[in-house]
Every structure is written in structure tokens, then in C-alpha cells.
Amino acid sequence: MSEQIVVIGGVAAGPKTACRVKRLMPDADVVVIDQDSLVSYGGCGIPYYVSGDVSDEKELRSTSFHVVRDEAFFQEAKGVTMLTRTRALAIDRESKTVEVEQLDTGESNKLPYDKLLLATGSIPNRLPIPGAELKGVYVVNNMHRAIAIKNDLAQGKVTKAVVIGGGAIGLEMAESLADLWGIETTVLEYMDQLLPRIVDPAFAAMLAKHLKDNNIAVYTGESATGLEGDDSGRVCRVLTPKRTIDADLVIMSVGVRPNSTLAREAGLLVAPQGGIVVNNRMQTSDPTIYAAGDCVEIINQVSGMKNNAPMGSLANRQGRVAADNIGGIPSQFEGWVGSFIMKAFDCCIGGTGLSNTTAKGLGFDAEVAITAQSDRAHFFPTQAVIMLQMVFDRTSRKVLGVQGFGPMNDSILARINAAAALIAKGAVIEDFSNLELAYAPPFSTAVDALNATANVADNIAAGRLRTISIEDFLDWMDRPEGKPGWAALDIRHPKEAAEFVEKYGSDLWQAIPYVNVRSRYKELPEDKMLIIICDAGTRSSEVQLFLDSVGLRNNLVLGGGFNAIRRIGPDWWPS
């Protein structure tokens, strides 16, 4: 008798597992259950469907050869039975059956299984605030809601929108509303920065400025306390402790939680945070039941902490591992590093591993190196400057994370992907300095930006370079009276430095061009902490070494230079 394989969940991990199992075990009966009518869609593409980059929702449900992945497709092309509009009610582990209900008819029956996979996904959080159930208030967790949002936009129901939540999905939705549709859009984030715990404050500030430059209002450190509706019951205002914002569309993007109720009720081990506990073969506490995707708890390979990671790419990888083990091929999922990248108009931001803030919170002796580097040869016409940050542990020299901000091209993606592979293997700074990367002027520099950032990290870790954090520099610029013994040493071109000298005075802002420092260093005060400033930090590092050699060690380098500060756009930055 052929083996009975049942899969609960038909979006990412479920179909991946089912189709892989069927390839490995052609004689098996493979059944997928999903309570929705639309299955096997690219959920991460929803913001791009709303924006119009993806013109038809069927494209998110289609193969690369443009066949819609519906029940008939799975049956005829894959040999997998897809039971849509079918809800799994309970798992009887003793009899090895799943009780299901057909939602359109109310009919219920039991499906036997030899092996079972749970791919029950996640549940979007909704803020428990007044007005959360008004018309025009959405969470973005399935295709039906995406279609409803786009219909509201297409029918002219929306002129002003508020996105509650400054994570990746919320920001992608904000861009989709403001860009093509021209909707007056506001982002509210409860934490004091966008992408909290994912990137560090300086990179979050670069992203916030870029969104504001593209007419999206951004309010951080501010929460929605209530929603108000009009006479028709549609949302019309968002209330916060600081302001009232008009809105006829509200998107709540405040995180998700694992959908593990079925597993818990079946007596499977579930973590306190809600994720189904699995081993590295994706087996649950019952060896005949596997789980994959947003519903499971996995380990972070850098921190060693366990949590859920709701990403389509991880779900597909986990689904393949589960299928291999169901099919008798020993396979392991070792965890994740925490890689992401997102588009923001004509820029992008990405990262992998731990942020500096998170690393310090976990007890690492964490430090950062920030650089402003050319993404390809400086003489190549499409060259652009990208910001990179490397987080490392001073004691072990282990690289803990990398972040990047730059133009919407391949430059950030390439460096983040390379870093992710190394970090997963426990790489140290030297591994990044010596990493071999493909080189040609249209694609990179001879010393790649990632290599160069590692070289800066090496200098910092070895004590050859002393830096000031961007946050401390900005704090000083906002309150120079708080550091009376500090002054800037601006080594840029005199025309670039002149407006700062004029504004702050030569006592606070001293300008000596880079090429003249060796001949004019005796003009520098010995009783002040000098913040050495150039555009990228490279020339400043050289100047610091020279000043150290002549006994003027009271200085710090602004890593990333004014390239970083310009992208943050503080209030004092010249317009």
C-alpha cells in the first residue's frame, strides 16, 4: 500500500514539501489541505501587486512558465491532491488521522496519514485599539486582502493612508501607496526608529530621510491609540498621543505570530513564543509529524537564540529539508543568519546577522566599522557610493553582521549575500578582508567595498583606528556645549568646509585640506578632542595616523564621513 502523506497549509512550505515528496516517492498519495481558495502564491510580492509592478494577482500564483498554480495544476502536473476551502480541525496522533471540514458544504471526514507536515503559517497581529474593525482597515496576510486593498485604490476610495508599523512589509506597502497611486501616506512606528532591532539607528535614519524625500511622512516613537470612522463605518482618522491624521485606508503591519494552535492541541511541543519546536530535520516532538515555515521556531546561527522567522525563502528551504527526510534522504536545516533586503523607491537597504544594538544586548563585545565606498570602479559611468557597516566582536574578531544602504541595483544585494554565507560559517574579520570576489570595473572595485569595510574593522579591532559613532557625532552637533573640549577638523576641499567654518566659527570648526595637514599640523590645538571629517572616512584615517605619529593623539575619525551624514539629513545639514 502506498504511503499517505498529508500536508496542512498550501502557501509556501506546504506545496514545496508536497511536490518534493512526490518526486522522491512517486507512489505516495500526497494531499495538501488549505482553508483558502487561493494557494501557492508569493506572499512577499503582495506590496508589488498593490503598487502595480505586478499587474495581475494571478502572476503571484503562477509558475515561471505562466501556469496558474491551482488545484488542477497540482493534480495534473505534480500528482498532488490539493484540497482547498478545507480546514484541518484536529490531529489524532494515536490513530494517525486528520479531521477536516469542507467549508463550502460543511462536510467533515478524517484523512489518514503515515507522515504529516504542518505548514500552518502565521497570524497577523492587530492592535487592540478602538476602531480596529472599521472598513478600510487591513492587515496584509493573504491574497484576498491584497485584492481588496487594490480594489479600494482603483475605485478612488483612498486619498490618504496610514501604515502602522515600520517593518519591511509596512514600508513596502507605504511605498506602493505613495509611488504609483500618489496617495498621501504616513508611517507610524512605535519604536524610536524604522526597522527596529533589524538595522542600527544610523541606517534606519538614512531610510527614513529617503522616504520623507519621496513624500512619505514618518513618525517614530509614536503609536496609534485609536481609529475613528465616518458615517458609513469607514475609517477616516488615526489618533496618536501627539496628533490626529486623516486617513481613509489604514494598514496594520505590526508583526505576526506563529499559527501553532493545531499543533498545541495535538500535544506537540510548542515554544513559549508560539513556534512549533522542531529539530534540524524539521521533525516535531512526534517523529511522524514534521513542520516548516512561519509556524516553526528556528535557531539564529549567530546569536544562538531561537525564534520564528516568517520569510518565504526560509519556508521553501525548510520544506525541501522536511520532504527529503520524509522521503528517506537525511537532510538538515541548520538555522538562519537573518538576511533581508528591501526596496525603497530608487534606493535599497539590506542586512544580515545581528545589528550592533542587538549584539550588545546579547552580551557581545560589539563594535562597528562604517564605510562609504564605490560600488564599482570610480571611473565607471554608473558608479555610486554605498554605505556599509560591519558589526564585529572585538574579543573574538568574529563578524556578527553587515548592513548596507545604497542605490536600487545589485550592489547592496551582492555584498549582503556574500556576508551571509561567511557569517553562517562563523567567519572572522580576516575572512572578509581576504574574501575573493569577482572583479571587473562595471561590477566592483579592485578592493571590493566588502573587503574594504573588513579592513577598517581590522584597524579598529587592532587599535590602529579610533572612531566616533554617528550617533555621538550627531548628538555633539545638536549640543556642542555638551562637549566643550571638542572641535571639528574638516579636511575636505576649502569650498566644502567654508560654510561650516562660517556657521560655527574657527574655534569649533577648523579647516585644513587633506593635502596640507602634514605641513600645517602645528596649527591644531593640543587641548581639544578633534573630530576628523572627510567625505568617506578614508582620508580621515590617514590623517589620524599621521597626527598620532607627531604626538597629537587626541582625535577621532567620523566613520563613513559626510557621505553618511548627508544621507541622514540632520536639521543642521545645508539645504
C-alpha positions as CSV (number, residue, x, y, z in Angstrom):
1,M,0.0,0.0,0.0
2,S,1.3,3.4,-0.9
3,E,2.3,5.8,1.9
4,Q,-0.2,8.5,2.8
5,I,1.5,12.0,3.1
6,V,-0.7,14.8,4.4
7,V,0.3,18.4,4.3
8,I,-1.6,21.1,6.2
9,G,-1.0,24.5,4.6
10,G,-0.9,25.4,0.9
11,V,1.1,28.7,0.6
12,A,4.9,28.2,0.7
13,A,6.4,25.4,2.7
14,G,3.4,23.1,2.2
15,P,3.4,23.0,-1.6
16,K,7.3,22.8,-1.6
17,T,7.2,19.8,0.6
18,A,4.4,18.1,-1.2
19,C,5.9,18.4,-4.7
20,R,9.4,17.4,-3.5
21,V,7.9,14.3,-1.7
22,K,6.0,13.3,-4.8
23,R,9.2,13.5,-6.8
24,L,11.1,11.4,-4.3
25,M,8.2,9.0,-3.7
26,P,6.2,8.7,-6.9
27,D,3.9,6.0,-5.5
28,A,2.9,8.1,-2.4
29,D,-0.5,9.6,-2.1
30,V,0.2,13.3,-1.3
31,V,-2.6,15.5,-0.1
32,V,-2.4,19.2,0.7
33,I,-5.1,20.9,2.8
34,D,-5.8,24.6,2.9
35,Q,-8.8,26.6,4.1
36,D,-8.3,29.3,1.5
37,S,-9.4,29.1,-2.2
38,L,-6.1,30.7,-3.4
39,V,-2.9,28.7,-2.7
40,S,0.8,28.6,-3.6
41,Y,1.2,32.4,-4.0
42,G,4.2,34.6,-3.5
43,G,3.1,36.5,-0.4
44,C,6.2,38.6,-0.3
45,G,5.1,40.0,-3.7
46,I,1.8,41.5,-2.4
47,P,3.2,45.0,-2.0
48,Y,4.3,44.9,-5.6
49,Y,0.9,43.7,-6.7
50,V,-0.7,46.6,-4.8
51,S,1.8,49.1,-6.4
52,G,1.2,47.9,-9.9
53,D,4.7,46.5,-10.5
54,V,2.9,43.1,-10.7
55,S,-0.2,43.9,-12.8
56,D,-2.4,40.8,-12.1
57,E,-2.7,38.8,-8.9
58,K,-2.5,35.6,-10.9
59,E,1.1,36.4,-11.6
60,L,1.8,35.8,-7.9
61,R,0.2,32.4,-8.2
62,S,1.8,31.4,-11.5
63,T,4.9,29.3,-12.3
64,S,7.8,30.8,-14.2
65,F,6.3,29.4,-17.4
66,H,3.0,31.3,-16.6
67,V,0.7,28.5,-15.5
68,V,-1.5,29.3,-12.5
69,R,-0.9,27.0,-9.5
70,D,-4.4,25.9,-8.8
71,E,-6.0,22.6,-7.8
72,A,-5.9,21.3,-11.4
73,F,-2.2,22.3,-11.8
74,F,-1.2,20.4,-8.7
75,Q,-3.2,17.3,-9.7
76,E,-2.3,17.2,-13.3
77,A,1.3,18.5,-13.4
78,K,2.5,17.4,-9.9
79,G,0.4,14.4,-9.0
80,V,-0.5,16.2,-5.7
81,T,-4.1,16.4,-4.5
82,M,-4.9,20.0,-3.4
83,L,-8.0,20.3,-1.1
84,T,-8.8,24.0,-1.0
85,R,-11.5,25.5,1.2
86,T,-10.8,22.6,3.6
87,R,-10.0,23.3,7.2
88,A,-8.0,20.9,9.4
89,L,-9.9,20.7,12.7
90,A,-7.8,18.3,14.8
91,I,-4.9,15.8,14.6
92,D,-5.4,12.4,16.2
93,R,-1.8,11.2,16.7
94,E,-2.9,7.8,18.1
95,S,-4.9,6.8,15.0
96,K,-2.8,9.0,12.7
97,T,-5.7,10.9,11.2
98,V,-6.5,14.5,10.5
99,E,-10.1,15.6,10.9
100,V,-11.1,18.1,8.2
101,E,-14.1,20.1,7.3
102,Q,-15.1,21.2,3.7
103,L,-16.0,24.8,4.3
104,D,-18.4,25.2,1.4
105,T,-20.5,22.1,2.3
106,G,-19.9,21.6,6.0
107,E,-19.0,18.0,5.3
108,S,-16.3,16.6,7.6
109,N,-14.2,13.4,7.4
110,K,-10.9,12.0,8.5
111,L,-7.7,11.7,6.4
112,P,-5.2,9.0,7.4
113,Y,-1.5,9.8,7.3
114,D,1.8,7.9,7.6
115,K,3.7,11.2,7.7
116,L,2.2,14.6,8.3
117,L,3.6,18.1,7.7
118,L,2.3,21.2,9.4
119,A,2.8,24.4,7.3
120,T,0.1,26.4,9.1
121,G,2.0,29.8,8.7
122,S,1.5,32.8,10.9
123,I,-1.3,35.1,12.1
124,P,-1.0,38.8,11.7
125,N,-1.2,40.9,14.8
126,R,-4.0,43.5,15.1
127,L,-3.6,46.4,17.6
128,P,-6.3,46.2,20.3
129,I,-7.4,49.7,19.8
130,P,-10.8,51.3,19.2
131,G,-11.8,51.3,15.6
132,A,-9.6,48.4,14.5
133,E,-12.6,46.6,12.9
134,L,-13.7,49.6,10.7
135,K,-13.9,49.3,7.0
136,G,-10.7,50.3,5.2
137,V,-8.5,48.8,8.0
138,Y,-6.4,45.9,6.7
139,V,-3.7,43.5,7.6
140,V,-1.7,42.1,4.7
141,N,-1.6,38.4,5.1
142,N,-3.3,36.9,2.1
143,M,-4.3,37.5,-1.5
144,H,-7.9,38.3,-0.7
145,R,-6.9,41.3,1.4
146,A,-4.4,42.4,-1.2
147,I,-7.1,42.3,-3.9
148,A,-9.5,44.3,-1.6
149,I,-6.8,47.0,-1.0
150,K,-6.1,47.3,-4.7
151,N,-9.8,47.5,-5.4
152,D,-10.2,50.3,-2.9
153,L,-7.4,52.2,-4.6
154,A,-8.7,51.5,-8.1
155,Q,-12.2,52.7,-7.2
156,G,-10.9,56.0,-5.9
157,K,-11.8,55.3,-2.3
158,V,-8.4,56.3,-1.0
159,T,-6.7,59.7,-0.9
160,K,-4.8,59.4,2.4
161,A,-3.4,56.3,4.0
162,V,-1.6,55.4,7.3
163,V,0.7,52.4,7.7
164,I,1.0,51.4,11.3
165,G,4.3,49.6,11.7
166,G,7.8,50.5,10.3
167,G,9.0,47.0,9.5
168,A,9.8,45.8,6.0
169,I,6.3,44.8,4.9
170,G,4.8,48.0,6.2
171,L,7.4,50.2,4.5
172,E,7.0,48.3,1.2
173,M,3.2,48.9,1.4
174,A,3.8,52.6,2.1
175,E,6.0,52.9,-1.0
176,S,3.4,51.0,-3.1
177,L,0.7,53.5,-2.0
178,A,2.8,56.7,-2.4
179,D,4.6,55.8,-5.6
180,L,2.2,54.7,-8.3
181,W,-1.1,55.7,-6.7
182,G,0.1,59.1,-5.4
183,I,-1.6,58.5,-2.0
184,E,-0.7,60.9,0.8
185,T,1.0,58.3,3.1
186,T,2.1,58.3,6.7
187,V,4.1,55.7,8.5
188,L,3.8,55.3,12.3
189,E,6.3,53.2,14.2
190,Y,6.1,52.7,18.0
191,M,9.8,52.2,18.4
192,D,12.2,55.1,18.0
193,Q,13.4,54.0,14.5
194,L,12.3,52.2,11.4
195,L,13.2,48.5,11.1
196,P,13.8,48.2,14.8
197,R,16.3,45.6,16.0
198,I,17.0,44.8,12.4
199,V,19.3,47.7,11.5
200,D,21.1,50.2,13.6
201,P,19.9,53.8,14.1
202,A,22.1,55.5,11.5
203,F,20.9,53.2,8.7
204,A,17.3,53.5,9.8
205,A,17.7,57.3,9.7
206,M,19.1,57.1,6.1
207,L,16.0,55.1,5.2
208,A,13.6,57.5,7.0
209,K,15.1,60.5,5.2
210,H,14.8,58.8,1.8
211,L,11.1,58.0,2.5
212,K,10.5,61.6,3.5
213,D,12.3,62.8,0.4
214,N,9.7,60.8,-1.5
215,N,6.7,62.4,0.3
216,I,6.1,59.8,2.9
217,A,5.6,61.2,6.4
218,V,7.5,59.2,9.0
219,Y,6.7,59.4,12.7
220,T,8.8,57.2,15.0
221,G,8.4,56.7,18.8
222,E,4.7,57.2,18.2
223,S,1.8,54.7,18.4
224,A,-1.7,54.6,17.2
225,T,-4.1,54.8,20.1
226,G,-7.4,54.7,18.2
227,L,-9.1,54.9,14.8
228,E,-12.3,56.9,14.0
229,G,-14.8,56.2,11.3
230,D,-17.2,58.2,9.2
231,D,-21.0,57.8,8.9
232,S,-20.6,54.9,6.6
233,G,-18.4,53.0,9.0
234,R,-15.2,53.5,7.0
235,V,-12.0,54.7,8.8
236,C,-11.3,58.4,8.5
237,R,-8.8,59.3,11.2
238,V,-5.9,57.8,13.1
239,L,-5.3,59.1,16.6
240,T,-1.9,59.1,18.3
241,P,-0.8,60.8,21.6
242,K,0.7,63.6,19.5
243,R,-1.6,64.2,16.5
244,T,-4.6,63.3,14.5
245,I,-4.0,62.0,11.0
246,D,-6.7,61.9,8.3
247,A,-6.9,58.5,6.6
248,D,-9.4,56.5,4.5
249,L,-7.1,53.5,4.4
250,V,-5.1,52.0,7.3
251,I,-2.7,49.1,7.0
252,M,-1.7,47.4,10.3
253,S,1.7,45.9,9.8
254,V,2.7,45.2,13.4
255,G,4.2,41.7,13.2
256,V,2.9,38.2,13.1
257,R,2.8,35.2,15.5
258,P,3.1,31.5,14.6
259,N,-0.2,29.7,13.9
260,S,0.5,26.8,16.1
261,T,-2.9,26.1,17.7
262,L,-3.4,22.8,15.8
263,A,0.0,21.6,16.9
264,R,-0.6,22.6,20.6
265,E,-4.0,21.0,20.7
266,A,-2.4,17.8,19.3
267,G,0.0,17.8,22.2
268,L,3.1,18.7,20.2
269,L,5.8,20.7,21.8
270,V,5.4,24.4,21.2
271,A,7.8,27.1,22.4
272,P,6.7,29.9,24.8
273,Q,6.9,32.4,21.9
274,G,4.4,30.2,20.0
275,G,6.7,28.5,17.4
276,I,6.4,24.7,16.9
277,V,9.5,23.1,18.2
278,V,11.4,21.1,15.5
279,N,14.8,19.5,15.2
280,N,17.2,20.2,12.4
281,R,15.4,17.6,10.3
282,M,12.2,19.6,10.7
283,Q,10.6,16.9,12.9
284,T,8.3,17.9,15.7
285,S,8.2,16.1,19.1
286,D,6.3,13.4,17.2
287,P,8.7,11.9,14.8
288,T,6.0,11.1,12.2
289,I,4.9,14.8,12.1
290,Y,7.1,17.5,10.5
291,A,6.6,21.3,10.5
292,A,8.0,24.1,8.3
293,G,7.6,27.7,7.5
294,D,6.3,30.6,9.6
295,C,4.8,28.3,12.2
296,V,8.1,26.9,13.5
297,E,10.8,28.0,15.9
298,I,14.3,28.0,14.4
299,I,17.8,28.9,15.7
300,N,19.7,32.0,14.8
301,Q,23.2,30.8,13.8
302,V,24.9,34.0,15.1
303,S,23.2,34.6,18.4
304,G,22.2,31.0,19.2
305,M,18.7,32.3,20.2
306,K,15.5,30.6,19.0
307,N,12.6,32.5,17.4
308,N,10.3,32.4,14.4
309,A,11.4,33.8,11.1
310,P,8.5,34.5,8.8
311,M,10.2,34.6,5.4
312,G,9.1,32.8,2.2
313,S,12.7,31.9,1.3
314,L,13.2,30.1,4.6
315,A,9.9,28.4,4.3
316,N,10.9,26.9,0.9
317,R,14.3,25.7,2.2
318,Q,12.7,24.2,5.3
319,G,10.0,22.5,3.1
320,R,12.7,20.8,1.0
321,V,14.5,19.6,4.1
322,A,11.3,18.2,5.5
323,A,10.5,16.5,2.2
324,D,13.9,14.9,2.0
325,N,13.6,13.4,5.4
326,I,10.1,12.2,4.7
327,G,11.5,10.6,1.6
328,G,14.4,8.9,3.3
329,I,17.2,11.3,2.4
330,P,19.0,12.6,5.5
331,S,18.9,16.4,5.3
332,Q,19.3,19.2,7.8
333,F,18.3,22.8,8.2
334,E,20.9,24.4,10.4
335,G,19.1,27.7,11.1
336,W,19.2,31.2,9.7
337,V,21.5,34.2,9.9
338,G,18.9,36.9,9.5
339,S,19.3,38.2,5.9
340,F,17.0,40.7,4.3
341,I,16.8,43.4,1.6
342,M,14.1,45.8,0.7
343,K,13.4,48.3,-2.0
344,A,12.7,51.9,-1.1
345,F,11.9,53.9,-4.2
346,D,15.3,54.3,-6.0
347,C,17.3,53.0,-3.0
348,C,17.5,49.8,-1.1
349,I,18.5,48.7,2.4
350,G,19.7,45.3,3.5
351,G,21.4,43.4,6.2
352,T,22.4,40.1,7.6
353,G,23.3,38.8,11.0
354,L,23.0,40.9,14.1
355,S,22.7,44.7,14.4
356,N,25.1,46.4,16.8
357,T,22.3,47.2,19.2
358,T,21.2,43.6,19.3
359,A,24.7,42.3,19.6
360,K,25.4,44.5,22.6
361,G,22.2,43.5,24.2
362,L,23.2,39.8,23.9
363,G,26.5,40.5,25.6
364,F,28.9,40.6,22.7
365,D,31.9,43.0,22.9
366,A,30.4,44.5,19.8
367,E,31.9,47.4,17.7
368,V,31.2,48.7,14.2
369,A,33.1,49.8,11.1
370,I,31.2,52.1,8.8
371,T,32.4,52.9,5.3
372,A,31.3,54.9,2.2
373,Q,32.6,53.0,-0.8
374,S,32.2,53.0,-4.6
375,D,30.0,50.1,-5.7
376,R,32.1,49.7,-8.9
377,A,35.2,51.3,-10.3
378,H,35.2,55.1,-9.5
379,F,35.8,55.8,-13.2
380,F,32.9,53.7,-14.4
381,P,29.9,55.9,-15.5
382,T,27.3,54.1,-13.3
383,Q,29.4,54.3,-10.1
384,A,27.6,55.1,-6.9
385,V,28.5,55.4,-3.3
386,I,27.2,52.7,-1.0
387,M,27.1,52.7,2.8
388,L,28.3,49.5,4.6
389,Q,28.5,48.7,8.2
390,M,30.2,45.7,9.7
391,V,29.4,44.6,13.3
392,F,32.1,42.5,14.9
393,D,33.2,41.2,18.3
394,R,36.4,42.9,19.4
395,T,37.5,39.9,21.5
396,S,37.0,37.1,19.1
397,R,37.1,39.2,15.9
398,K,34.1,37.3,14.7
399,V,31.9,39.2,12.3
400,L,28.3,39.4,13.7
401,G,26.5,41.3,11.0
402,V,26.6,43.5,7.9
403,Q,24.2,46.3,6.8
404,G,24.1,48.3,3.6
405,F,22.3,51.3,2.1
406,G,22.6,52.3,-1.5
407,P,21.0,52.6,-4.9
408,M,18.4,50.2,-6.2
409,N,20.7,47.9,-8.1
410,D,22.8,44.8,-7.4
411,S,25.4,46.5,-5.2
412,I,23.9,46.0,-1.7
413,L,22.4,42.6,-2.5
414,A,25.8,41.2,-3.7
415,R,27.6,42.3,-0.5
416,I,24.9,41.1,1.8
417,N,24.7,37.7,0.2
418,A,28.4,37.2,0.4
419,A,28.4,38.3,4.0
420,A,25.6,36.0,4.9
421,A,27.5,33.0,3.6
422,L,30.6,33.8,5.6
423,I,28.7,34.7,8.8
424,A,26.8,31.4,8.7
425,K,30.2,29.7,8.9
426,G,31.5,31.8,11.8
427,A,33.9,33.9,9.8
428,V,36.2,36.4,11.4
429,I,37.4,39.8,10.1
430,E,40.3,38.3,8.1
431,D,38.0,36.0,6.2
432,F,36.2,39.1,4.9
433,S,39.4,41.0,4.2
434,N,40.7,38.2,2.1
435,L,37.4,37.1,0.5
436,E,37.8,36.5,-3.2
437,L,35.1,38.3,-5.1
438,A,34.7,38.6,-8.9
439,Y,36.1,41.8,-10.2
440,A,35.5,44.0,-13.3
441,P,35.1,47.8,-13.4
442,P,31.4,47.6,-14.3
443,F,30.6,45.5,-11.3
444,S,33.0,46.3,-8.4
445,T,36.3,47.8,-7.3
446,A,39.6,46.1,-7.3
447,V,39.4,46.1,-3.5
448,D,35.8,45.4,-3.1
449,A,33.6,47.5,-0.8
450,L,33.1,44.5,1.5
451,N,36.9,43.8,1.7
452,A,37.5,47.5,2.4
453,T,34.9,47.5,5.2
454,A,36.6,44.5,6.8
455,N,40.0,46.3,6.5
456,V,38.5,49.2,8.5
457,A,37.1,46.7,11.1
458,D,40.6,45.2,11.3
459,N,42.1,48.5,12.1
460,I,39.5,49.3,14.7
461,A,39.9,45.9,16.4
462,A,43.7,46.2,16.4
463,G,43.6,49.7,17.9
464,R,45.0,51.4,14.8
465,L,41.9,53.4,14.3
466,R,39.7,55.3,16.8
467,T,36.3,56.4,15.6
468,I,33.3,58.3,16.9
469,S,29.9,56.8,16.3
470,I,27.5,58.6,14.0
471,E,25.0,58.9,16.9
472,D,27.6,60.6,19.2
473,F,28.7,62.9,16.4
474,L,25.1,64.0,15.7
475,D,24.5,64.4,19.4
476,W,27.5,66.7,19.6
477,M,26.4,68.7,16.6
478,D,23.0,69.2,18.2
479,R,24.5,70.2,21.5
480,P,28.1,71.3,21.1
481,E,28.0,72.9,24.5
482,G,27.8,69.4,26.0
483,K,31.3,68.7,24.8
484,P,33.2,72.0,25.3
485,G,36.6,70.4,24.6
486,W,35.6,69.1,21.2
487,A,36.2,70.6,17.7
488,A,35.9,69.5,14.1
489,L,38.9,69.1,11.8
490,D,37.5,69.4,8.3
491,I,40.0,68.1,5.8
492,R,37.7,68.4,2.7
493,H,38.1,71.0,0.0
494,P,38.1,74.5,1.4
495,K,34.9,75.4,-0.5
496,E,33.1,72.4,1.1
497,A,34.4,73.3,4.6
498,A,33.8,77.1,4.3
499,E,30.1,77.2,5.1
500,F,30.7,75.2,8.3
501,V,33.5,77.4,9.4
502,E,31.3,80.4,8.8
503,K,28.4,78.9,10.7
504,Y,30.2,77.5,13.7
505,G,33.4,79.6,13.8
506,S,37.0,78.6,13.5
507,D,37.3,77.6,17.2
508,L,34.6,74.9,16.8
509,W,35.3,74.1,13.1
510,Q,38.9,74.1,11.9
511,A,39.5,73.5,8.2
512,I,42.8,72.3,6.8
513,P,42.7,70.5,3.5
514,Y,43.9,66.8,3.4
515,V,46.9,67.6,1.3
516,N,48.1,70.4,3.7
517,V,47.8,68.6,7.1
518,R,51.4,67.4,7.1
519,S,52.7,71.0,6.6
520,R,50.1,72.7,8.9
521,Y,49.5,70.3,11.7
522,K,51.2,72.7,14.2
523,E,48.1,75.0,13.8
524,L,46.0,72.4,15.5
525,P,45.1,72.8,19.2
526,E,46.6,70.2,21.6
527,D,43.9,70.7,24.3
528,K,40.9,69.7,22.2
529,M,39.4,66.4,21.0
530,L,39.4,66.8,17.2
531,I,36.7,65.0,15.2
532,I,38.4,64.4,11.8
533,I,35.9,64.8,8.9
534,C,36.1,63.9,5.2
535,D,33.6,62.6,2.8
536,A,34.1,58.9,3.4
537,G,36.5,58.4,6.3
538,T,39.4,57.1,4.3
539,R,41.4,60.3,4.3
540,S,40.5,61.0,7.9
541,S,42.0,57.6,8.9
542,E,45.3,58.5,7.2
543,V,45.3,61.9,8.9
544,Q,44.7,60.3,12.3
545,L,47.7,58.0,11.8
546,F,49.9,61.0,10.9
547,L,48.7,63.1,13.9
548,D,49.3,60.1,16.2
549,S,52.9,60.0,14.8
550,V,53.6,63.6,15.8
551,G,52.0,63.2,19.3
552,L,48.5,64.6,18.6
553,R,46.5,61.5,19.6
554,N,43.5,63.5,20.9
555,N,41.4,62.8,17.9
556,L,38.6,60.6,16.5
557,V,37.5,59.7,12.9
558,L,33.9,60.0,11.7
559,G,33.4,56.7,10.0
560,G,31.6,57.0,6.7
561,G,32.3,60.7,6.8
562,F,29.8,63.2,5.5
563,N,28.5,60.7,3.0
564,A,26.8,59.1,5.9
565,I,25.6,62.3,7.5
566,R,24.3,63.6,4.1
567,R,22.1,60.6,3.8
568,I,20.7,61.1,7.3
569,G,20.0,64.8,6.7
570,P,20.0,66.3,10.2
571,D,18.4,69.6,10.7
572,W,21.7,71.5,10.6
573,W,22.6,70.0,7.2
574,P,22.8,72.6,4.5
575,S,19.8,72.7,2.2
